[in-house]
């Protein structure tokens, strides 16, 4: 396992599709550049595969042992994004006694879906294999992510046979808490130039895979606790897909809860996690305490 404690230059990416996304990126990258690391063990660019995007960062509480691990995938519409989008959460997570792991993954259009899903399975297997090296428990995994990252977290949690084939034991994933995730990739007639159309023109390798790569199509029989959240002013696509998936999960054996974050938009649901007193961290801590109970 290659470990690195230094920062690397961020590789260039295509322009973001709209101004709000650019503003979000600038904000979270700035926050991530100034996180205080006193009392935090930082491991950067841990390699989990052959591609340059097969890397992740780890932020551990000092001297932790067998701690719960929060794996948080960044967003960016599957075409953009850096693991550094997540780093600003390090202080809050470690103050709560949680190991934060921030992976990145191959991006479209160079690597279309299911590449990012395959990478999400691969990194989770690698994290479990090396968890003890950064003070985490391989069997106490909590999955999350924002936007496209929330989609990946939910897909990994719900496609349990794929996870088991990747060496992720049943029961190792304790809960999934995707934030503003895109839970349904299907659209019958996406408008030209829309975000929905980009899914077909830039993201999916095969247009017919919009079903098999949609988390809401994998809810049957789910037993993993699923805690979905979205912003009051999120996109219609995000709101509707989370509400629909929540209704489907409510009919399954596993616990499910859907939360609307009052006053927040698509990007605010993530930037609100800068501080440990956010409601989302409160939900995560309750889940962890219940598991220990």
C-alpha positions in Angstrom: 0.0 0.0 0.0 1.6 3.3 -1.1 1.2 6.0 1.5 1.9 9.7 1.1 1.5 12.6 3.4 2.2 15.4 0.9 -0.2 17.4 -1.3 -0.2 16.9 -5.1 -1.2 19.4 -7.8 -4.8 18.9 -8.9 -5.0 17.7 -12.5 -7.0 19.9 -14.9 -10.6 18.9 -15.6 -13.2 20.1 -18.1 -15.1 23.3 -17.3 -17.9 22.9 -14.8 -21.4 23.2 -16.5 -22.8 26.1 -14.5 -21.7 28.9 -12.2 -23.0 27.5 -8.9 -20.9 24.3 -9.4 -17.8 26.4 -9.9 -18.5 28.5 -6.8 -19.0 25.3 -4.8 -15.7 23.9 -6.1 -13.8 27.0 -5.2 -15.3 27.1 -1.7 -14.6 23.5 -0.8 -11.1 23.4 -2.3 -10.3 26.6 -0.3 -11.6 25.1 2.9 -9.7 21.9 2.3 -6.5 23.8 1.8 -6.7 25.3 5.2 -7.9 22.4 7.4 -6.2 22.3 10.8 -4.5 18.9 11.2 -3.4 19.0 14.8 -4.5 15.7 16.3 -5.2 14.2 12.9 -3.2 11.6 11.1 -3.2 12.4 7.4 -2.4 9.9 4.6 -2.7 11.2 1.1 -2.9 9.5 -2.3 -3.2 5.9 -1.1 -3.2 3.9 -4.3 -5.9 1.3 -4.9 -5.5 0.6 -8.6 -3.6 1.3 -11.8 -5.3 4.5 -13.0 -4.0 7.9 -11.7 -7.5 8.5 -10.3 -7.3 5.3 -8.2 -6.3 7.1 -5.0 -7.8 8.1 -1.7 -7.0 10.2 1.3 -7.4 9.2 4.9 -7.9 11.4 8.0 -7.8 9.5 11.3 -8.1 10.7 14.9 -4.7 10.5 16.5 -4.0 7.1 18.1 -7.4 5.7 17.1 -8.0 1.9 17.1 -10.8 0.0 15.4 -12.7 3.2 14.8 -15.7 3.5 12.5 -14.8 4.5 8.9 -16.8 7.0 6.9 -16.1 6.5 3.2 -17.3 9.7 1.4 -17.3 9.9 -2.4 -17.1 13.4 -4.0 -19.6 14.7 -6.5 -19.1 16.4 -9.9 -21.7 14.8 -12.2 -19.4 11.8 -12.8 -17.4 14.1 -15.2 -15.6 16.3 -12.7 -14.5 16.4 -9.1 -11.6 15.7 -6.8 -11.2 13.8 -3.5 -10.1 17.2 -2.1 -13.8 18.2 -2.3 -14.2 16.1 0.8 -11.1 17.1 2.9 -12.8 20.0 4.7 -14.9 17.4 6.6 -11.8 16.0 8.3 -11.8 18.1 11.4 -15.5 17.5 12.1 -15.3 13.7 11.4 -12.2 13.1 13.5 -13.5 15.2 16.4 -16.3 12.7 16.5 -13.9 9.7 16.6 -14.5 8.7 13.0 -11.9 7.9 10.3 -12.7 9.8 7.1 -11.7 8.3 3.8 -12.0 10.4 0.7 -11.7 8.4 -2.6 -11.6 9.6 -6.2 -12.5 7.5 -9.2 -12.3 7.4 -13.0 -14.4 10.1 -14.6 -16.5 10.3 -17.8 -16.4 10.8 -20.7 -13.0 9.2 -20.8 -14.2 6.4 -18.5 -18.0 6.1 -18.7 -20.2 4.4 -16.1 -20.0 1.7 -14.8 -16.3 2.6 -14.4 -16.9 4.8 -11.4 -19.1 2.1 -9.8 -16.4 -0.6 -10.4 -13.9 1.8 -8.8 -16.1 2.3 -5.8 -16.2 -1.4 -5.2 -12.5 -1.7 -5.6 -11.6 1.1 -3.2 -13.9 -0.2 -0.6 -12.2 -3.6 -0.8 -8.8 -1.9 -0.5 -9.9 0.2 2.5 -11.1 -2.9 4.3 -7.8 -4.7 3.6 -5.7 -1.8 5.0 -8.1 -0.4 7.6 -5.9 -1.4 10.6 -3.0 0.6 9.2 -4.9 3.9 9.8 -6.8 2.9 12.9 -10.1 1.9 11.4 -12.3 -1.2 11.6 -12.8 -3.1 8.4 -16.2 -4.2 9.6 -17.5 -0.7 10.6 -18.0 1.0 7.2 -20.5 3.9 6.8 -20.9 5.0 3.2 -21.8 8.4 1.9 -21.1 11.0 -0.7 -22.5 14.1 -2.3 -24.5 14.3 -5.6 -22.8 11.8 -8.0 -20.9 10.5 -5.0 -24.1 9.9 -3.1 -25.3 7.9 -6.2 -22.1 5.7 -5.9 -22.4 5.2 -2.2 -26.1 4.1 -2.5 -25.3 1.8 -5.5 -22.5 0.0 -3.6 -24.7 -0.4 -0.6 -27.7 -1.8 -2.5 -25.9 -4.0 -5.1 -24.9 -6.3 -2.3 -24.0 -9.3 -4.5 -21.5 -7.1 -6.4 -20.0 -6.0 -3.1 -19.6 -9.5 -1.9 -17.9 -10.5 -5.2 -15.5 -7.6 -4.6 -14.6 -9.1 -1.2 -16.8 -6.9 0.9 -18.3 -9.1 3.5 -22.0 -9.0 4.3 -22.4 -6.9 7.4 -19.3 -4.8 6.9 -21.4 -1.9 5.5 -23.3 -0.7 8.6 -25.3 2.1 7.0 -25.5 4.3 3.9 -26.2 8.1 4.2 -26.1 9.6 0.7 -26.5 13.4 0.4 -28.3 14.9 -2.6 -27.7 11.7 -4.5 -29.0 11.2 -8.1 -30.9 7.9 -7.4 -32.5 7.6 -10.9 -30.5 8.0 -14.1 -33.5 7.4 -16.4 -35.2 10.1 -18.3 -37.6 9.4 -21.2 -36.9 12.6 -23.2 -34.1 14.7 -21.7 -33.9 18.2 -23.1 -30.9 18.9 -25.2 -28.0 20.4 -23.2 -29.7 19.5 -19.9 -28.0 17.7 -17.0 -30.3 14.7 -17.7 -29.1 14.7 -21.3 -25.5 14.7 -20.2 -26.0 11.4 -18.5 -26.7 9.8 -21.9 -24.3 11.8 -24.0 -21.3 11.9 -21.6 -21.7 9.5 -18.7 -23.3 6.2 -19.6 -21.4 3.6 -21.7 -24.7 2.1 -22.6 -27.9 4.1 -22.5 -29.9 1.0 -21.5 -27.8 0.8 -18.3 -29.7 3.8 -17.0 -31.7 1.3 -15.0 -29.0 -1.1 -13.7 -26.9 1.9 -12.6 -29.8 3.6 -10.8 -29.9 2.9 -7.0 -33.7 2.9 -6.8 -33.8 -0.1 -9.1 -31.9 -2.2 -6.4 -34.0 -1.6 -3.4 -35.7 -5.0 -3.3 -34.8 -7.0 -0.1 -32.5 -4.3 1.2 -31.4 -4.8 4.9 -28.8 -2.0 5.1 -29.9 1.1 7.0 -30.4 3.8 4.5 -30.6 7.5 5.5 -31.3 9.7 2.5 -31.1 13.5 2.5 -31.6 16.3 0.1 -32.0 20.1 0.2 -35.2 22.0 0.3 -34.0 23.9 -2.8 -32.3 20.9 -4.4 -32.9 20.0 -8.1 -36.3 18.5 -8.9 -34.4 15.4 -10.2 -32.7 14.9 -6.9 -35.8 15.5 -4.8 -38.1 13.3 -6.7 -35.6 10.4 -7.0 -34.8 10.4 -3.3 -38.5 10.6 -2.4 -39.3 7.7 -4.7 -36.4 5.6 -3.5 -37.4 6.3 0.1 -40.9 5.0 -0.6 -39.5 1.9 -2.1 -37.0 1.3 0.7 -39.7 1.7 3.3 -41.2 -1.6 2.0 -38.0 -3.5 2.6 -36.6 -5.1 5.8 -33.9 -2.5 6.4 -34.5 0.8 8.2 -35.0 3.8 6.0 -35.3 7.5 6.7 -35.6 10.4 4.2 -34.7 13.9 5.4 -35.2 17.3 3.7 -32.6 19.7 4.8 -34.5 23.0 5.4 -33.1 26.1 3.6 -30.3 24.3 1.7 -29.7 23.9 -2.0 -27.8 21.1 -3.8 -24.4 22.4 -2.8 -25.4 23.6 0.7 -26.2 20.1 1.8 -22.5 19.3 1.5 -21.0 22.6 2.6 -23.1 22.4 5.8 -20.9 19.5 6.9 -18.0 21.8 7.6 -18.9 21.7 11.3 -19.6 18.7 13.6 -22.8 20.1 15.0 -24.7 19.7 11.7 -27.8 17.5 11.8 -26.3 15.0 9.4 -23.4 14.2 11.7 -25.9 13.8 14.5 -27.7 11.1 12.5 -24.4 9.4 11.7 -23.3 9.4 15.3 -26.6 7.9 16.5 -26.2 5.1 13.9 -22.7 4.4 15.2 -23.8 4.4 18.8 -26.7 2.1 18.0 -24.3 -0.4 16.4 -22.1 -0.3 19.5 -25.2 -0.6 21.7 
